[in-house]
Amino acid sequence: KNKSADSLAANQVASDTVQNIKTIRALVSEQWTRNLFQDLLQRAVPHQARTSSWAALWYGISQGILFFSVALGFWYGSKLVQDEGLTFDKMIQSLMGVFLSALAAGQALAFVGDINEAKATAHDIFELLDSESSINPSSD
């Protein structure tokens, strides 16, 4: 059985338990339900741990790049203030403009994968709106 299927099954057991708590109590099967839920979670843990570790690694790398670029910007800005006579206010304005623009671009790029789905959905909606209805609108 697929480990992600075990996780989905555990979610389903939890949902069914909450929805049918009166029946579970009436049948005195709380312990059995808890054991089933725990067993499904234990089978899903190795896969989830590996997936979470990779996600944490890439998140750490992305945050490291972010803070390194901020530090590099401030270092270069300090060089410009010291050597080129740039004012501190102008340096901060420039850095914030660049950083906030990069932040906005990054947030916009997060939705690039959804663009194709949005186009397909829009096409389906327009196709549905353009289709002839099989229901006669003038009939009672």
C-alpha positions in Angstrom: 0.0 0.0 0.0 1.2 3.5 -0.9 2.4 5.5 2.2 0.5 8.6 1.1 -2.6 6.3 0.8 -2.0 5.4 4.5 -2.0 9.1 5.4 -5.2 9.6 3.5 -6.7 6.6 5.2 -5.7 7.9 8.6 -7.4 11.3 7.7 -10.5 9.4 6.6 -10.6 7.4 9.9 -10.3 10.6 11.9 -13.1 12.2 9.9 -15.4 9.2 10.2 -14.7 9.0 13.9 -15.7 12.6 14.6 -18.8 12.3 12.4 -19.9 9.0 14.0 -18.7 9.4 17.5 -22.1 8.3 19.0 -22.0 5.0 17.1 -18.4 4.4 18.1 -19.2 5.0 21.7 -22.3 2.8 21.5 -20.2 0.0 20.1 -17.4 0.6 22.6 -14.9 0.7 19.8 -12.9 3.8 20.8 -9.8 1.8 21.5 -10.0 -0.1 18.2 -10.5 3.1 16.3 -7.6 4.7 18.1 -5.4 1.7 17.3 -6.4 1.8 13.7 -5.6 5.5 13.4 -2.3 5.1 15.1 -1.3 2.1 12.9 -2.1 4.0 9.7 -0.1 7.0 10.9 2.9 4.9 11.9 3.0 3.4 8.4 2.9 6.9 6.9 5.7 8.3 9.1 8.8 7.2 7.1 7.6 8.6 3.9 6.4 11.8 5.5 9.7 12.2 7.4 11.7 11.9 4.2 9.5 14.3 2.3 9.5 16.8 5.2 13.3 16.6 5.4 13.7 17.5 1.8 11.2 20.3 2.1 13.1 21.7 5.1 16.4 21.5 3.3 15.2 23.5 0.3 13.4 26.0 2.5 16.6 26.5 4.4 18.6 27.0 1.2 16.0 29.5 -0.1 16.1 31.5 3.2 19.9 31.4 3.2 19.9 32.9 -0.3 17.5 35.6 0.7 19.5 36.7 3.8 22.8 36.5 1.8 21.4 38.8 -0.9 20.1 41.3 1.8 23.6 41.2 3.4 25.3 41.7 0.1 23.0 44.6 -0.8 23.8 46.3 2.5 27.5 45.7 2.1 27.6 47.1 -1.4 25.4 50.0 -0.3 27.8 50.8 2.5 30.7 50.8 0.0 28.7 53.3 -2.2 28.0 55.5 0.9 31.7 55.4 1.9 33.4 55.7 -1.5 31.0 57.3 -3.9 29.3 59.8 -1.6 25.8 58.3 -1.8 23.6 59.4 1.1 22.3 56.8 3.5 18.7 57.7 2.8 19.1 57.2 -0.9 20.9 53.9 -0.3 18.1 52.6 1.9 15.5 53.7 -0.6 17.3 51.9 -3.4 17.7 48.7 -1.4 14.1 48.7 -0.3 12.9 49.3 -3.9 15.0 46.4 -5.2 14.1 44.0 -2.3 10.4 44.8 -2.4 10.3 44.4 -6.2 12.1 41.1 -6.0 9.6 40.0 -3.3 6.6 41.0 -5.5 8.1 39.2 -8.5 8.7 36.0 -6.4 5.1 36.1 -5.2 3.9 36.5 -8.7 6.0 33.7 -10.0 4.5 31.4 -7.4 1.3 31.4 -9.5 3.0 30.6 -12.8 2.1 26.9 -12.6 -1.6 27.8 -12.1 -1.7 29.9 -15.3 -2.2 26.9 -17.6 -5.0 25.5 -15.3 -6.6 29.0 -15.3 -6.5 29.1 -19.1 -8.0 25.7 -19.4 -10.7 26.5 -16.9 -11.5 29.8 -18.7 -11.7 27.9 -22.0 -14.1 25.4 -20.5 -16.3 28.1 -19.0 -16.6 30.0 -22.3 -17.3 26.7 -24.1 -20.1 26.0 -21.7 -21.5 29.5 -22.0 -21.4 29.3 -25.9 -23.1 25.8 -26.0 -26.8 25.5 -26.9 -29.0 24.5 -24.0 -31.0 21.4 -24.3 -33.7 23.0 -22.2 -36.3 25.1 -23.9 -36.3 28.4 -22.0 -39.8 29.4 -23.3 -41.6 26.3 -22.1 -43.5 26.3 -18.8 
